[in-house]
Amino acid sequence: MPQQVAALAFVGFILWLLARDVKRRGPVSPTLWLPTVWIMIIGSRPISQWFGGSLSMESPDEYLKGSPVDMAIFLAQIVLGGWVLAARKVNWSRLVAANWALAIFLLYGMLSIAWSDYPFVGFKRWIKDLGNLVMVLIILTEADPARAAQIVFARCAYVLIPLSVLFIKYYPDFGRYYSKWTWEPIYCGVTTEKNALGCLVLVCGMFLAWDLFNSRIRRATSAERGDLAGKGVLLLMSFWLMSKANSSTALVCWAMGVGLIWVMRFRFALRQVRYLGTYALVGAIGLFMLYAIPGLLEAIVGALGEDMTFTGRTDLWRDLLSQSINPLMGTGYQSFWLGERAEVMWEKYYFHPNQAHNGYIETYLNGGFLGVAALFGLLIACGASVKRELVRRVDFARVRFASLIVAVFYNWTEAMFSRMSLIWVILLLAAVNMPRRKVAPVAVAAPKPVSRGSLTDSRQSSPI
């Protein structure tokens, strides 16, 4: 198929999906386009890279400079998001009280800028991370947060999944890049590298599955069957993209997330929610046993098509943990991969790392043991909040629970905490606990006494 014909076909499919979604869901708040565009950008690639910018950094110094275009776009979105929240009159004191663990985590990140070697860079990154929270709050302050989340991530899936297929198949200059050592093609779609593509498919595929689980299938009308067929095509595209991304972490986490959303529909699973803390402890013990029993972890990793070094990650982790940093407070907010430390790592490792490829180690490098403690406090508080919602059988709690578990496991091989990442966004979506609005009781007037005669008259005058 010629490029132009393929482009028209895919764009037509995208527009059809968006139009059908609007018709099916009815009118929605136009402000939801703000978090939708934000998530599309961080789920694909920065705006500057869409117009001739390189997909990869050539030197660590480029991370210090950043892009003025991207900074201006993100800042404009944050300001607009703040204006939306101000118009909705969010009760900030109650919000902070309901999310004290998240507040501590963000506050500690802001304070750690003070001991960073690059405080201005750290401050800019902290403001961008605050933008993630602003966009999540816009979703959660809608009249129906679950419906708003479905709309936002459905729109992202409608646009980014088909475009990734289009780029890989028909526009290889955009959708592929080549290994500098083997010259084999590596597929990235609308993102910047293969792991980012896997992350995109993981998140969009998980929310698509949630939307499908909530759809009426047996008694669907012809129009609804068309919508289901369109989503089925999107899921097939997602499977194909996941195979092209070749990301074992994304594949396992996708299966885990979709499986949890499905299982939590049944009563027997919901009855186990009360033991969530126990299961978490058993999981931690199981993780310890994986490393304690010789050969067990190797067998599992080999079944996933990986090697015991997790594609060189374990060597990187060993080097990073041996770095001379302040173990209590770290190097400052997102500051480890800046300057001389990054140059040393780039000289040693051919893949030029810009993250620890482990969210917990990354948090330690930037925030020390205090940062790790704040992170675990956030995860525990998130788990407690989701558990309460699951006990109440709130539908949105199922996807929040899946997002929490996926984020916990995904960060074992990728560093996605407190970053411009879809994994961090869905974790915030799971972690933020919106306080319920207090509704004043409505006084109901007592009924007026009615005479017996009036009742008789009314019955006689009533038609039979």
C-alpha positions as CSV (number, residue, x, y, z in Angstrom):
1,M,0.0,0.0,0.0
2,P,1.4,3.5,-0.9
3,Q,2.4,5.7,2.0
4,Q,-0.2,8.4,1.2
5,V,-3.0,5.8,1.0
6,A,-2.0,4.2,4.2
7,A,-1.8,7.5,6.0
8,L,-5.3,8.5,4.8
9,A,-6.6,5.1,5.9
10,F,-5.1,5.2,9.3
11,V,-6.1,8.9,9.9
12,G,-9.6,8.0,8.8
13,F,-9.7,5.1,11.3
14,I,-8.5,7.4,14.1
15,L,-11.2,10.0,13.3
16,W,-13.9,7.3,13.1
17,L,-12.8,6.0,16.5
18,L,-12.9,9.5,18.1
19,A,-16.3,10.3,16.5
20,R,-17.8,7.0,17.6
21,D,-16.4,7.5,21.1
22,V,-18.0,11.0,21.4
23,K,-21.3,9.6,20.2
24,R,-21.3,6.7,22.5
25,R,-20.2,8.5,25.7
26,G,-22.2,11.7,25.1
27,P,-21.0,15.2,25.9
28,V,-17.9,15.5,28.0
29,S,-16.0,18.3,29.6
30,P,-13.7,20.0,27.0
31,T,-11.1,20.5,29.8
32,L,-10.3,16.8,29.5
33,W,-8.4,17.5,26.3
34,L,-5.8,19.2,28.5
35,P,-4.7,16.0,30.3
36,T,-5.3,14.0,27.1
37,V,-2.7,16.1,25.2
38,W,-0.3,16.0,28.1
39,I,-0.5,12.2,28.3
40,M,-0.1,12.0,24.5
41,I,3.1,14.0,24.6
42,I,4.8,12.1,27.4
43,G,3.5,8.8,26.0
44,S,5.1,9.5,22.6
45,R,7.9,12.0,22.2
46,P,8.5,15.7,23.1
47,I,7.1,18.3,20.6
48,S,10.6,19.4,19.6
49,Q,11.5,15.9,18.4
50,W,8.5,15.9,16.1
51,F,10.0,18.7,14.1
52,G,13.5,17.5,13.3
53,G,14.9,17.0,16.8
54,S,17.1,13.9,17.4
55,L,15.5,10.9,19.2
56,S,18.7,10.4,21.3
57,M,21.0,12.6,23.2
58,E,24.6,12.7,21.9
59,S,26.2,13.9,25.2
60,P,25.2,14.2,28.9
61,D,25.5,18.0,28.5
62,E,22.3,18.0,26.4
63,Y,20.3,16.9,29.5
64,L,21.5,20.1,31.2
65,K,20.3,22.4,28.4
66,G,16.9,20.9,27.7
67,S,14.6,22.3,25.0
68,P,13.1,25.8,25.4
69,V,10.2,24.8,23.1
70,D,9.2,21.8,25.2
71,M,9.7,23.8,28.4
72,A,7.3,26.5,27.1
73,I,4.7,24.0,26.0
74,F,4.7,22.1,29.3
75,L,4.6,25.4,31.3
76,A,1.6,26.7,29.3
77,Q,-0.2,23.4,30.0
78,I,0.6,23.5,33.7
79,V,-0.7,27.1,33.9
80,L,-3.9,26.2,32.1
81,G,-4.3,23.2,34.4
82,G,-3.9,25.3,37.5
83,W,-6.5,27.7,36.1
84,V,-9.0,24.8,35.6
85,L,-8.4,23.6,39.2
86,A,-8.8,27.1,40.6
87,A,-12.1,27.5,38.8
88,R,-13.3,24.2,40.3
89,K,-12.4,25.5,43.8
90,V,-10.5,22.5,45.0
91,N,-10.2,22.4,48.8
92,W,-6.4,22.2,49.0
93,S,-6.2,21.7,52.7
94,R,-8.5,18.7,52.7
95,L,-6.7,17.4,49.6
96,V,-3.3,17.5,51.3
97,A,-4.7,16.0,54.4
98,A,-6.2,13.1,52.4
99,N,-2.9,12.5,50.6
100,W,-0.3,13.2,53.2
101,A,2.1,10.5,52.0
102,L,2.1,11.9,48.4
103,A,2.5,15.4,49.9
104,I,5.6,14.3,51.9
105,F,7.1,12.6,48.8
106,L,6.7,15.7,46.6
107,L,7.8,18.0,49.4
108,Y,10.9,16.0,50.0
109,G,11.7,16.1,46.3
110,M,11.4,19.9,46.3
111,L,13.6,20.2,49.4
112,S,16.3,17.9,47.8
113,I,16.8,20.5,45.1
114,A,18.7,22.5,47.7
115,W,21.6,20.0,47.8
116,S,21.7,19.3,44.1
117,D,24.7,20.3,42.0
118,Y,22.3,21.6,39.4
119,P,19.4,23.2,41.4
120,F,17.9,25.1,38.4
121,V,17.7,21.9,36.3
122,G,16.2,20.1,39.3
123,F,13.7,22.8,39.9
124,K,12.5,22.7,36.3
125,R,12.1,18.9,36.5
126,W,10.2,19.2,39.7
127,I,7.8,21.7,38.2
128,K,7.2,19.3,35.2
129,D,6.5,16.5,37.6
130,L,4.0,18.7,39.4
131,G,2.3,19.0,36.0
132,N,1.7,15.3,36.1
133,L,-0.2,15.8,39.4
134,V,-2.2,18.7,38.0
135,M,-3.4,16.7,35.0
136,V,-4.4,13.8,37.2
137,L,-6.3,16.2,39.5
138,I,-8.2,17.5,36.5
139,I,-9.4,13.9,35.7
140,L,-10.2,13.2,39.3
141,T,-12.2,16.4,39.9
142,E,-14.6,15.6,37.1
143,A,-18.2,14.7,38.1
144,D,-17.4,11.0,37.2
145,P,-13.6,10.4,37.6
146,A,-13.8,6.8,36.3
147,R,-15.6,7.9,33.1
148,A,-13.1,10.8,32.7
149,A,-10.1,8.4,33.0
150,Q,-11.7,6.1,30.4
151,I,-12.2,9.0,28.0
152,V,-8.6,10.3,28.4
153,F,-6.8,7.0,27.9
154,A,-9.2,5.9,25.2
155,R,-8.4,9.0,23.2
156,C,-4.7,8.4,23.7
157,A,-5.1,4.8,22.5
158,Y,-7.2,5.8,19.5
159,V,-4.4,8.2,18.3
160,L,-1.1,6.7,19.4
161,I,-1.6,3.0,18.8
162,P,-2.7,3.3,15.1
163,L,0.0,6.0,14.4
164,S,2.7,3.7,15.9
165,V,1.6,0.9,13.4
166,L,1.6,3.5,10.6
167,F,5.1,4.7,11.4
168,I,6.6,1.3,11.7
169,K,5.0,-0.1,8.6
170,Y,5.1,2.9,6.2
171,Y,7.2,5.6,7.7
172,P,10.4,3.9,9.0
173,D,12.3,7.2,9.3
174,F,9.8,8.0,12.2
175,G,9.0,4.6,13.5
176,R,12.3,2.8,13.5
177,Y,15.9,3.3,14.4
178,Y,19.0,1.0,14.0
179,S,21.4,-0.4,16.4
180,K,24.8,1.3,16.2
181,W,26.6,-2.1,16.6
182,T,24.4,-4.7,14.7
183,W,22.5,-2.3,12.4
184,E,19.4,-4.3,13.2
185,P,16.1,-2.4,13.1
186,I,14.6,-1.4,16.5
187,Y,11.0,-0.4,16.5
188,C,9.8,2.7,18.4
189,G,6.5,3.8,16.7
190,V,5.5,7.3,18.0
191,T,7.9,7.0,20.9
192,T,11.7,7.5,21.2
193,E,12.8,3.9,21.9
194,K,11.5,0.4,22.1
195,N,11.0,0.3,25.9
196,A,8.9,3.5,25.7
197,L,6.8,1.8,23.0
198,G,6.3,-1.2,25.2
199,C,5.2,1.2,28.0
200,L,2.8,3.0,25.8
201,V,1.2,-0.3,24.6
202,L,1.1,-1.6,28.2
203,V,-0.9,1.4,29.6
204,C,-3.2,2.0,26.6
205,G,-3.9,-1.8,26.3
206,M,-4.7,-2.0,30.0
207,F,-7.3,0.8,29.8
208,L,-8.7,-0.5,26.5
209,A,-9.2,-3.9,28.2
210,W,-11.0,-2.2,31.2
211,D,-13.2,-0.3,28.8
212,L,-14.1,-3.6,26.9
213,F,-14.8,-5.4,30.2
214,N,-17.4,-2.8,31.0
215,S,-19.0,-2.9,27.5
216,R,-22.3,-4.6,26.8
217,I,-21.5,-7.5,24.4
218,R,-24.3,-10.0,24.4
219,R,-27.1,-7.5,23.8
220,A,-25.1,-4.9,21.8
221,T,-26.8,-3.0,19.1
222,S,-25.3,-2.8,15.6
223,A,-23.7,0.5,16.4
224,E,-22.3,-0.9,19.6
225,R,-21.0,-4.0,17.8
226,G,-19.1,-1.6,15.4
227,D,-17.5,0.1,18.4
228,L,-16.5,-3.2,19.8
229,A,-15.0,-4.2,16.5
230,G,-13.0,-1.0,16.4
231,K,-11.6,-1.7,19.9
232,G,-10.9,-5.3,18.9
233,V,-8.8,-4.0,16.0
234,L,-6.9,-1.7,18.4
235,L,-6.2,-4.6,20.7
236,L,-4.8,-6.6,17.7
237,M,-2.6,-3.6,16.9
238,S,-1.5,-3.5,20.5
239,F,-0.5,-7.2,20.4
240,W,1.5,-6.6,17.2
241,L,3.2,-3.5,18.6
242,M,4.1,-5.4,21.8
243,S,5.8,-8.1,19.7
244,K,7.7,-5.4,17.8
245,A,8.8,-3.6,21.0
246,N,10.2,-6.9,22.4
247,S,9.9,-5.6,25.9
248,S,9.5,-8.5,28.4
249,T,8.8,-6.2,31.3
250,A,6.0,-4.4,29.4
251,L,4.5,-7.8,28.3
252,V,4.5,-9.3,31.7
253,C,3.1,-6.2,33.4
254,W,0.4,-5.9,30.7
255,A,-0.7,-9.5,31.3
256,M,-0.6,-8.8,35.1
257,G,-2.6,-5.6,34.8
258,V,-5.3,-6.9,32.5
259,G,-5.6,-10.1,34.6
260,L,-6.1,-8.1,37.8
261,I,-8.8,-5.9,36.2
262,W,-10.6,-9.1,35.0
263,V,-10.3,-11.1,38.2
264,M,-11.4,-8.2,40.4
265,R,-14.9,-8.4,38.8
266,F,-15.6,-11.6,40.7
267,R,-16.7,-12.0,44.3
268,F,-14.2,-14.6,45.3
269,A,-11.4,-12.2,44.4
270,L,-13.0,-9.2,46.1
271,R,-13.2,-11.3,49.3
272,Q,-9.4,-11.6,49.3
273,V,-8.9,-7.9,49.4
274,R,-9.0,-7.9,53.2
275,Y,-5.8,-9.9,53.1
276,L,-4.0,-7.5,50.7
277,G,-1.3,-6.7,53.3
278,T,-0.7,-10.4,53.9
279,Y,-0.3,-11.0,50.1
280,A,2.1,-8.1,49.9
281,L,4.3,-9.7,52.6
282,V,4.1,-13.1,50.9
283,G,5.1,-11.4,47.6
284,A,8.1,-9.8,49.3
285,I,9.2,-13.2,50.8
286,G,8.7,-14.8,47.4
287,L,11.0,-12.2,45.8
288,F,13.6,-12.9,48.4
289,M,13.3,-16.7,47.7
290,L,13.9,-16.0,44.0
291,Y,17.3,-14.7,44.8
292,A,18.0,-17.1,47.6
293,I,17.3,-20.4,45.8
294,P,20.0,-21.1,43.2
295,G,18.8,-21.5,39.6
296,L,15.1,-20.5,40.3
297,L,15.4,-16.9,39.1
298,E,17.6,-18.0,36.1
299,A,14.9,-20.4,35.0
300,I,12.1,-17.8,35.2
301,V,14.2,-15.1,33.5
302,G,15.2,-17.6,30.7
303,A,11.6,-18.5,30.1
304,L,10.9,-14.8,29.4
305,G,13.8,-14.7,26.8
306,E,16.1,-12.6,29.0
307,D,19.5,-13.3,30.5
308,M,20.5,-13.1,34.1
309,T,22.0,-9.7,33.7
310,F,18.6,-8.3,32.5
311,T,20.3,-7.0,29.4
312,G,23.2,-5.6,31.3
313,R,21.1,-4.0,34.1
314,T,22.6,-6.0,37.0
315,D,26.1,-4.8,36.1
316,L,24.8,-1.2,36.0
317,W,23.0,-1.6,39.3
318,R,26.2,-2.9,41.0
319,D,28.2,0.1,39.7
320,L,25.5,2.6,40.8
321,L,25.2,1.2,44.3
322,S,28.9,1.5,44.7
323,Q,28.9,5.2,43.9
324,S,30.1,7.6,46.5
325,I,27.0,9.6,47.4
326,N,25.3,10.8,50.5
327,P,23.4,7.6,51.5
328,L,20.9,9.5,53.6
329,M,19.9,12.3,51.3
330,G,21.2,11.3,47.8
331,T,22.4,13.7,45.2
332,G,19.3,15.9,44.9
333,Y,16.1,15.8,42.9
334,Q,16.8,14.0,39.6
335,S,20.4,15.1,39.7
336,F,22.4,11.9,39.6
337,W,22.5,11.6,35.8
338,L,23.9,15.1,35.3
339,G,27.5,16.3,34.7
340,E,30.5,14.2,35.5
341,R,28.7,11.1,36.9
342,A,26.8,10.7,33.7
343,E,29.9,11.1,31.6
344,V,31.7,8.3,33.6
345,M,28.7,6.0,33.0
346,W,28.5,6.8,29.3
347,E,32.1,6.0,28.9
348,K,31.7,2.6,30.6
349,Y,28.4,1.5,29.1
350,Y,27.8,1.3,25.4
351,F,24.0,2.0,25.7
352,H,24.6,5.4,27.4
353,P,22.2,5.1,30.3
354,N,20.3,8.1,31.6
355,Q,18.5,6.2,34.3
356,A,19.2,3.4,36.7
357,H,16.7,1.0,35.0
358,N,15.4,0.4,38.5
359,G,13.0,2.9,40.1
360,Y,14.0,2.0,43.6
361,I,17.7,2.4,43.0
362,E,17.0,5.6,41.0
363,T,15.1,7.0,44.0
364,Y,18.0,6.1,46.3
365,L,20.6,7.8,44.1
366,N,18.6,11.0,44.0
367,G,17.0,11.1,47.4
368,G,18.9,8.6,49.5
369,F,17.3,6.4,52.2
370,L,15.0,9.3,53.1
371,G,13.7,9.4,49.5
372,V,13.2,5.6,49.4
373,A,11.3,5.8,52.8
374,A,9.0,8.5,51.3
375,L,8.4,6.4,48.2
376,F,7.5,3.3,50.2
377,G,5.2,5.4,52.4
378,L,3.5,6.6,49.2
379,L,3.1,3.0,47.9
380,I,1.7,1.7,51.2
381,A,-0.7,4.6,51.6
382,C,-1.9,4.0,48.0
383,G,-2.4,0.4,48.7
384,A,-4.5,1.2,51.8
385,S,-6.7,3.7,49.8
386,V,-7.3,1.2,47.0
387,K,-8.1,-1.5,49.4
388,R,-10.9,0.6,51.0
389,E,-12.3,1.3,47.5
390,L,-12.2,-2.4,46.6
391,V,-14.0,-3.4,49.7
392,R,-16.7,-0.9,48.7
393,R,-16.7,-2.6,45.3
394,V,-16.0,0.7,43.4
395,D,-15.4,-0.1,39.7
396,F,-12.7,2.5,39.3
397,A,-10.8,0.8,42.2
398,R,-10.1,-2.2,39.9
399,V,-8.0,-0.2,37.4
400,R,-6.4,1.8,40.3
401,F,-5.3,-1.5,41.9
402,A,-3.9,-2.8,38.6
403,S,-2.1,0.5,38.1
404,L,-0.5,0.2,41.5
405,I,0.7,-3.3,41.0
406,V,2.0,-2.7,37.5
407,A,3.9,0.4,38.7
408,V,5.5,-1.5,41.5
409,F,6.7,-4.3,39.2
410,Y,7.5,-2.2,36.2
411,N,10.0,-0.2,38.2
412,W,12.1,-3.3,38.8
413,T,13.7,-2.9,35.4
414,E,12.9,0.7,34.5
415,A,13.1,3.9,36.6
416,M,9.7,5.6,36.2
417,F,9.0,7.1,39.6
418,S,8.6,10.9,39.6
419,R,9.3,11.2,35.9
420,M,7.5,12.2,32.7
421,S,6.2,8.7,32.2
422,L,2.9,7.0,31.7
423,I,3.7,4.6,34.5
424,W,4.1,7.5,37.0
425,V,0.8,9.1,35.7
426,I,-1.2,5.9,36.3
427,L,0.4,5.5,39.7
428,L,-0.6,9.0,40.6
429,L,-4.1,8.2,39.3
430,A,-4.1,5.3,41.8
431,A,-2.5,7.1,44.7
432,V,-4.5,10.4,44.8
433,N,-7.4,10.1,47.2
434,M,-10.0,12.8,46.5
435,P,-11.9,13.8,49.6
436,R,-15.6,13.5,49.3
437,R,-17.6,16.6,49.3
438,K,-19.8,17.1,52.3
439,V,-23.4,17.4,51.2
440,A,-25.7,19.4,53.5
441,P,-28.8,17.5,54.4
442,V,-31.9,18.7,52.6
443,A,-34.8,19.5,54.9
444,V,-38.0,17.7,53.8
445,A,-41.3,19.4,54.6
446,A,-43.9,17.3,56.4
447,P,-46.9,16.5,54.2
448,K,-50.0,18.5,54.8
449,P,-52.9,16.6,56.5
450,V,-55.6,15.8,54.0
451,S,-59.2,15.6,55.1
452,R,-61.2,12.4,54.7
453,G,-63.7,14.2,52.5
454,S,-61.2,15.4,50.1
455,L,-59.9,11.9,49.7
456,T,-63.4,10.6,49.0
457,D,-64.0,13.4,46.5
458,S,-60.8,12.7,44.7
459,R,-61.5,9.0,44.4
460,Q,-65.0,9.7,43.1
461,S,-63.8,12.1,40.4
462,S,-61.0,9.8,39.3
463,P,-61.7,8.1,36.0
464,I,-61.9,4.3,36.1
